Amino acid sequence: MQVKRDESVTSSARRAQIVTATIATIAELGYQQASFARIAERAGLSSTRLISYHFDGKDELIGQAIATIYGDLSRFMHERVSAQRTASGALEAYIRSLVEYLGGHRAEMRAATEIFLNFRPEGGTAVQEAATDLASLAHLERLLEWGQESGEFRPFSTRVMAMTVQRSLDGLPFLLEADPGADLAEYADELAALFARATRA
């Protein structure tokens, strides 16, 4: 018989605490070493059973961890991109806000990369497979279409351009692993200038 979970504020706070500990554990030790015992220890829990009470197994816990990371990233970027009144400004804000977030949340991005490379949920969709879903490019394609319709951007394949922009940003966590001291301001400046030239009418 499935245990009925407590949906109180206290329970929600406990779930958030466990997710935060999961992200930190994966970032420090790697996905394979992030056992319930390690996560419970970092979260200050008396038993791994408290994790099992709040989450139906590791798949749900890891799924919530990645949703938390990308949800926070999405809110961070949306606030900055939506404030722009031109497509060119929005594209630059998209690039700069993503680089800024990655630079300020290295542990979260390290955890996301570990999950991306290793997570295989039973009966679900791997993060790697989700990353290849063309729907993930839709928001960027719409931004580029806006620029073409307004006359700011030249004619080009929005699919190709969106893929190029996104993949140049997706590679940044791997660069930071290889070169933690990489100049992120320079990276953002170069990418912003590169795509401004590539898209302008």
Rosetta silent file (secondary structure, phi, psi, omega in degrees, C-alpha in Angstrom):
SEQUENCE: MQVKRDESVTSSARRAQIVTATIATIAELGYQQASFARIAERAGLSSTRLISYHFDGKDELIGQAIATIYGDLSRFMHERVSAQRTASGALEAYIRSLVEYLGGHRAEMRAATEIFLNFRPEGGTAVQEAATDLASLAHLERLLEWGQESGEFRPFSTRVMAMTVQRSLDGLPFLLEADPGADLAEYADELAALFARATRA
SCORE:     score description
SCORE:     0.000 S_00000001
   1 L     0.000  132.145 -178.914    0.000    0.000    0.000 S_00000001
   2 L   -75.023  134.786  179.285    1.373    3.403   -0.977 S_00000001
   3 L   -74.593  133.730  177.200    1.958    5.804    1.884 S_00000001
   4 L   -77.866  124.459 -177.786   -0.043    8.994    1.620 S_00000001
   5 L   -79.141  149.427  172.507    2.345   11.909    1.658 S_00000001
   6 L   -78.491  123.779 -178.350    1.982   14.947    3.803 S_00000001
   7 L  -101.316   23.468 -177.837    1.421   17.902    1.456 S_00000001
   8 L   -73.246  172.569  176.379    2.006   20.564    4.116 S_00000001
   9 H   -60.805  -38.666  179.215    4.391   23.489    3.906 S_00000001
  10 H   -61.677  -42.260  178.578    6.757   21.535    6.127 S_00000001
  11 H   -64.878  -41.904  179.043    6.707   18.612    3.697 S_00000001
  12 H   -63.172  -38.363  178.859    7.349   20.900    0.735 S_00000001
  13 H   -66.707  -37.623  178.507   10.286   22.436    2.564 S_00000001
  14 H   -66.437  -41.600  177.848   11.671   18.982    3.302 S_00000001
  15 H   -61.359  -44.214  179.360   11.373   17.980   -0.339 S_00000001
  16 H   -63.054  -38.258  178.156   13.185   21.155   -1.404 S_00000001
  17 H   -62.363  -42.290 -179.949   15.893   20.449    1.190 S_00000001
  18 H   -67.371  -41.418  178.983   16.414   16.952   -0.205 S_00000001
  19 H   -63.264  -44.181  178.488   16.539   18.216   -3.793 S_00000001
  20 H   -59.983  -43.217  178.469   19.108   20.864   -2.855 S_00000001
  21 H   -65.478  -35.910  178.609   21.218   18.215   -1.123 S_00000001
  22 H   -63.751  -46.736  179.339   20.897   15.954   -4.165 S_00000001
  23 H   -60.472  -45.862 -178.865   22.164   18.658   -6.516 S_00000001
  24 H   -65.495  -38.366 -179.813   25.085   19.475   -4.220 S_00000001
  25 H   -67.269  -43.789  178.486   25.986   15.795   -3.782 S_00000001
  26 H   -64.432  -41.599  179.843   25.981   15.103   -7.507 S_00000001
  27 H   -61.412  -38.595 -176.392   28.024   18.240   -8.165 S_00000001
  28 H   -83.004  -43.296 -170.691   30.654   17.201   -5.620 S_00000001
  29 H  -106.346  -16.128 -174.973   30.794   13.417   -6.006 S_00000001
  30 L    95.727  159.196 -175.273   29.325   12.718   -9.443 S_00000001
  31 L   -61.507  -44.976 -174.392   26.078   11.008  -10.382 S_00000001
  32 L   -64.881  -28.729 -177.506   27.236    7.443   -9.749 S_00000001
  33 L   -93.873   -0.763 -177.205   28.375    8.205   -6.193 S_00000001
  34 L   -85.423   73.071  179.017   25.262   10.156   -5.218 S_00000001
  35 L   -79.368  164.624  175.912   23.607    7.432   -3.139 S_00000001
  36 H   -58.556  -36.452 -179.592   20.637    8.016   -0.849 S_00000001
  37 H   -62.528  -43.456  179.409   23.038    7.607    2.086 S_00000001
  38 H   -66.424  -41.540 -179.369   25.262   10.416    0.794 S_00000001
  39 H   -66.186  -43.554  179.033   22.282   12.644    0.052 S_00000001
  40 H   -61.033  -41.052  178.884   20.731   12.004    3.473 S_00000001
  41 H   -61.612  -45.207 -179.242   24.034   12.844    5.142 S_00000001
  42 H   -67.909  -34.860 -179.119   24.325   16.140    3.285 S_00000001
  43 H   -79.399   -8.407 -178.980   20.689   17.012    3.981 S_00000001
  44 L    74.471   29.758  179.826   21.127   16.263    7.689 S_00000001
  45 L   -89.524  148.997 -178.505   18.508   13.509    7.649 S_00000001
  46 L   -79.008  -20.138 -177.150   18.465   10.777   10.245 S_00000001
  47 L  -156.201  150.561  175.671   17.577    8.068    7.731 S_00000001
  48 L   -68.337  -16.460  179.475   17.346    7.444    3.983 S_00000001
  49 H   -63.449  -25.340  177.237   13.749    6.419    4.635 S_00000001
  50 H   -67.794  -30.897  174.813   12.897   10.114    4.800 S_00000001
  51 H   -68.887  -45.846 -178.964   13.974   10.410    1.156 S_00000001
  52 H   -63.759  -27.891  177.910   11.859    7.402    0.213 S_00000001
  53 H   -68.799  -40.288 -174.714    8.885    8.945    2.011 S_00000001
  54 H   -89.418  -19.251 -177.867    9.032   12.124   -0.030 S_00000001
  55 L  -135.864  138.356  179.811   10.087   10.636   -3.399 S_00000001
  56 L   -82.738   61.830  176.988    9.040    7.461   -5.197 S_00000001
  57 L    98.041  175.038 -175.179   12.592    6.345   -5.856 S_00000001
  58 H   -68.456  -32.902 -179.920   15.722    7.839   -7.356 S_00000001
  59 H   -58.774  -45.814 -179.184   14.142    8.500  -10.756 S_00000001
  60 H   -66.700  -40.628 -179.328   11.637   10.930   -9.278 S_00000001
  61 H   -63.137  -46.836 -179.952   14.282   12.584   -7.109 S_00000001
  62 H   -66.683  -38.706  177.248   16.709   13.097  -10.002 S_00000001
  63 H   -60.344  -39.702  178.159   13.871   14.277  -12.222 S_00000001
  64 H   -70.014  -34.467  178.322   12.946   16.882   -9.629 S_00000001
  65 H   -62.996  -48.177 -178.250   16.581   17.939   -9.295 S_00000001
  66 H   -68.719  -34.693  177.472   16.965   18.602  -13.006 S_00000001
  67 H   -65.615  -36.171  178.880   13.559   20.316  -13.128 S_00000001
  68 H   -66.614  -45.123 -179.943   14.650   22.580  -10.274 S_00000001
  69 H   -61.805  -51.199 -175.888   17.903   23.538  -11.988 S_00000001
  70 H   -74.029  -26.700  174.739   16.335   24.277  -15.355 S_00000001
  71 H   -65.880  -42.527  178.125   13.310   25.942  -13.800 S_00000001
  72 H   -65.635  -42.845  178.041   15.572   28.384  -11.986 S_00000001
  73 H   -61.478  -43.985 -178.742   17.622   28.952  -15.143 S_00000001
  74 H   -62.017  -43.302  179.082   14.476   29.552  -17.181 S_00000001
  75 H   -64.895  -41.369  179.302   13.144   32.147  -14.728 S_00000001
  76 H   -59.428  -46.751 -177.632   16.517   33.903  -14.622 S_00000001
  77 H   -72.635  -40.939 -177.452   16.691   34.164  -18.406 S_00000001
  78 H   -59.497  -40.940 -179.388   13.019   35.001  -18.962 S_00000001
  79 H   -59.106  -38.769 -176.241   13.257   38.014  -16.660 S_00000001
  80 H   -83.899  -40.086 -178.824   16.131   39.446  -18.697 S_00000001
  81 H   -71.397  -42.317 -176.682   15.028   38.473  -22.196 S_00000001
  82 L   -67.602  -18.089  179.160   11.400   39.567  -21.782 S_00000001
  83 L   -76.483  -12.048 -177.197   12.549   43.053  -20.711 S_00000001
  84 L   -81.582  148.901 -178.065   13.959   43.690  -24.202 S_00000001
  85 L  -111.204   -0.581  175.866   11.960   45.601  -26.802 S_00000001
  86 L  -129.589  154.715  179.649   13.908   44.538  -29.893 S_00000001
  87 H   -66.334  -38.793  179.382   14.760   41.116  -31.253 S_00000001
  88 H   -64.666  -39.568  176.993   18.446   41.955  -31.419 S_00000001
  89 H   -65.959  -38.216  179.474   18.366   43.045  -27.786 S_00000001
  90 H   -67.478  -39.238  179.329   16.512   39.876  -26.823 S_00000001
  91 H   -65.428  -42.759  178.594   19.028   37.671  -28.628 S_00000001
  92 H   -64.663  -40.790  178.931   21.936   39.387  -26.883 S_00000001
  93 H   -64.984  -36.290  178.191   20.144   39.115  -23.527 S_00000001
  94 H   -60.013  -49.334 -178.678   19.507   35.421  -24.185 S_00000001
  95 H   -65.077  -50.333 -175.169   23.203   34.781  -24.760 S_00000001
  96 H   -68.107  -37.874 -178.534   24.489   36.960  -21.934 S_00000001
  97 H   -69.220  -35.106  178.544   21.963   35.798  -19.334 S_00000001
  98 H   -69.048  -42.860  177.426   22.713   32.137  -19.979 S_00000001
  99 H   -63.108  -41.995  179.736   26.466   32.705  -19.697 S_00000001
 100 H   -61.561  -44.283 -179.595   25.912   34.770  -16.543 S_00000001
 101 H   -63.397  -45.555 -179.820   23.784   32.057  -14.953 S_00000001
 102 H   -59.772  -40.045 -179.562   26.283   29.333  -15.780 S_00000001
 103 H   -67.724  -33.057 -177.707   29.096   31.370  -14.274 S_00000001
 104 H   -91.340   -6.484 -177.457   27.184   32.021  -11.061 S_00000001
 105 L  -135.229   57.553 -173.976   25.803   28.518  -10.616 S_00000001
 106 H   -67.216  -38.140  179.389   28.701   26.236  -11.392 S_00000001
 107 H   -63.584  -44.039  179.362   27.733   23.524   -8.917 S_00000001
 108 H   -62.671  -40.412 -179.839   24.221   23.333  -10.349 S_00000001
 109 H   -70.374  -33.121  175.765   25.582   23.178  -13.886 S_00000001
 110 H   -65.720  -41.381  177.707   28.068   20.477  -12.901 S_00000001
 111 H   -64.653  -42.579  179.586   25.188   18.468  -11.450 S_00000001
 112 H   -61.796  -39.152  178.971   23.088   19.048  -14.573 S_00000001
 113 H   -66.297  -41.987  177.450   25.953   17.834  -16.758 S_00000001
 114 H   -61.313  -42.797  178.784   26.375   14.705  -14.628 S_00000001
 115 H   -65.762  -43.631  179.291   22.660   14.004  -14.886 S_00000001
 116 H   -55.916  -41.904 -175.140   22.703   14.689  -18.627 S_00000001
 117 H   -81.563  -22.881 -169.278   25.483   12.148  -19.150 S_00000001
 118 H  -122.891  -23.694 -171.898   24.278    9.439  -16.780 S_00000001
 119 L   -74.243  125.853  176.510   20.569    9.577  -15.941 S_00000001
 120 L  -133.745   86.145 -176.720   18.427    6.864  -17.530 S_00000001
 121 L   -66.343  142.396 -179.966   14.976    6.818  -15.921 S_00000001
 122 L   -69.390  121.098  177.898   13.097    3.551  -16.065 S_00000001
 123 L    71.251   12.245 -178.252   10.321    3.824  -18.646 S_00000001
 124 L  -119.489 -163.696 -179.557   11.006    7.533  -19.124 S_00000001
 125 L  -106.847  124.183  178.521   12.915    9.888  -21.362 S_00000001
 126 L   -64.544  151.009  179.223   16.620   10.348  -20.754 S_00000001
 127 H   -60.327  -36.252  177.658   17.800   13.922  -20.364 S_00000001
 128 H   -60.467  -41.361  179.648   20.023   13.392  -23.411 S_00000001
 129 H   -68.056  -39.696  178.227   16.976   12.446  -25.479 S_00000001
 130 H   -63.028  -33.243 -178.526   15.023   15.426  -24.191 S_00000001
 131 H   -68.567  -22.177  179.680   17.911   17.671  -25.192 S_00000001
 132 L   -92.917    0.052  178.496   17.558   16.551  -28.815 S_00000001
 133 L   -69.647  124.080 -177.175   13.841   17.372  -28.881 S_00000001
 134 H   -63.876  -20.762  178.518   13.347   20.120  -31.451 S_00000001
 135 H   -62.318  -24.224  179.951   10.666   21.652  -29.234 S_00000001
 136 H   -68.508  -16.325  178.669   13.494   22.818  -26.973 S_00000001
 137 H   -95.570   -5.196 -171.257   14.542   25.227  -29.733 S_00000001
 138 H   -58.905  -42.971 -177.792   11.063   26.658  -30.299 S_00000001
 139 H   -63.633  -38.228  179.941   11.464   29.711  -28.037 S_00000001
 140 H   -73.136  -37.188  176.356   14.725   30.674  -29.731 S_00000001
 141 H   -62.635  -40.035  178.650   13.272   30.112  -33.203 S_00000001
 142 H   -64.744  -37.496  177.673   10.365   32.420  -32.337 S_00000001
 143 H   -62.357  -44.018 -179.812   12.809   35.094  -31.215 S_00000001
 144 H   -67.708  -37.570  176.942   14.675   34.821  -34.515 S_00000001
 145 H   -64.228  -38.781  176.053   11.419   34.907  -36.500 S_00000001
 146 H   -57.361  -45.539 -179.807   10.468   38.085  -34.624 S_00000001
 147 H   -64.277  -37.007  177.851   13.721   39.667  -35.771 S_00000001
 148 H   -69.816  -40.845  179.995   13.117   38.689  -39.378 S_00000001
 149 H   -66.900  -32.652 -179.847    9.549   39.981  -39.312 S_00000001
 150 H   -83.150   -9.948 -179.598   10.663   43.306  -37.802 S_00000001
 151 L    88.380    1.618  179.091   13.427   43.677  -40.391 S_00000001
 152 L   -74.154  -35.062 -175.565   16.231   43.545  -37.838 S_00000001
 153 E  -107.923  148.478  176.547   17.496   40.160  -39.025 S_00000001
 154 L   -75.778  166.702  174.897   18.390   38.987  -42.511 S_00000001
 155 L   -67.678  132.790  173.944   16.722   35.963  -44.099 S_00000001
 156 L  -164.784  168.497  176.045   18.173   32.678  -42.822 S_00000001
 157 L   -73.352  115.498 -179.892   17.022   29.304  -41.558 S_00000001
 158 H   -67.736  -28.058  177.810   15.795   29.942  -38.031 S_00000001
 159 H   -66.213  -47.283  179.956   16.230   26.248  -37.247 S_00000001
 160 H   -64.688  -44.171 -178.229   19.906   26.266  -38.219 S_00000001
 161 H   -66.938  -42.524  179.376   20.581   29.556  -36.439 S_00000001
 162 H   -61.887  -42.961  178.642   18.727   28.515  -33.287 S_00000001
 163 H   -62.204  -42.106 -178.402   20.639   25.239  -33.182 S_00000001
 164 H   -65.731  -44.633  177.713   23.947   27.063  -33.658 S_00000001
 165 H   -61.309  -50.781 -174.488   23.243   29.603  -30.921 S_00000001
 166 H   -64.529  -42.506 -177.862   22.002   27.004  -28.451 S_00000001
 167 H   -70.510  -28.419  176.315   24.789   24.501  -28.990 S_00000001
 168 H   -68.035  -25.856  177.492   27.458   27.185  -28.607 S_00000001
 169 H   -87.474  -34.817 -179.955   25.994   27.822  -25.158 S_00000001
 170 H   -62.432  -26.643 -178.040   25.414   24.172  -24.265 S_00000001
 171 L   -80.089  -10.369 -175.580   29.144   23.545  -24.557 S_00000001
 172 H   -62.212  -42.161  177.934   30.073   26.123  -21.911 S_00000001
 173 H   -57.842  -34.881  178.640   29.733   23.785  -18.876 S_00000001
 174 H   -70.513  -36.776  176.344   32.209   21.412  -20.523 S_00000001
 175 H   -63.014  -41.613 -178.598   34.608   24.290  -21.172 S_00000001
 176 H   -67.760  -30.092  175.379   34.409   25.322  -17.517 S_00000001
 177 H   -67.143  -40.423 -179.177   35.226   21.792  -16.423 S_00000001
 178 H   -78.449  -32.559 -176.520   38.337   21.816  -18.592 S_00000001
 179 L  -139.428   80.024 -177.080   39.236   25.452  -17.871 S_00000001
 180 L   -57.845  -23.540 -178.574   37.623   26.724  -14.634 S_00000001
 181 L   -92.157   11.248 -179.385   39.348   30.070  -15.054 S_00000001
 182 L   -54.618  141.239 -178.415   37.877   30.771  -18.482 S_00000001
 183 L   -79.767  100.152 -176.072   36.942   34.428  -18.975 S_00000001
 184 H   -71.803  -31.431  177.109   33.141   34.280  -19.122 S_00000001
 185 H   -63.170  -42.483  177.683   32.736   37.982  -19.830 S_00000001
 186 H   -65.245  -40.728  178.918   34.908   37.570  -22.910 S_00000001
 187 H   -58.838  -47.282  179.793   32.968   34.438  -23.890 S_00000001
 188 H   -64.979  -42.501  179.794   29.678   36.334  -23.687 S_00000001
 189 H   -60.786  -46.150 -178.123   31.081   39.347  -25.553 S_00000001
 190 H   -64.957  -44.579  179.651   32.424   37.193  -28.371 S_00000001
 191 H   -65.805  -42.861  179.561   29.225   35.173  -28.756 S_00000001
 192 H   -60.888  -43.323  179.956   27.019   38.271  -28.639 S_00000001
 193 H   -69.349  -38.889 -179.799   29.133   39.982  -31.288 S_00000001
 194 H   -60.855  -48.233 -177.218   29.345   36.834  -33.414 S_00000001
 195 H   -79.758  -21.015  172.024   25.590   36.309  -33.571 S_00000001
 196 H   -65.220  -43.662  178.064   24.860   40.009  -33.976 S_00000001
 197 H   -68.812  -36.737 -176.760   26.945   39.909  -37.157 S_00000001
 198 H   -70.814  -25.781 -174.038   25.473   36.587  -38.246 S_00000001
 199 H  -106.141  -22.603 -170.044   21.849   37.719  -37.947 S_00000001
 200 E   -64.659  147.568 -178.264   21.752   41.427  -38.760 S_00000001
 201 L   -72.357    0.000    0.000   19.977   42.566  -41.920 S_00000001
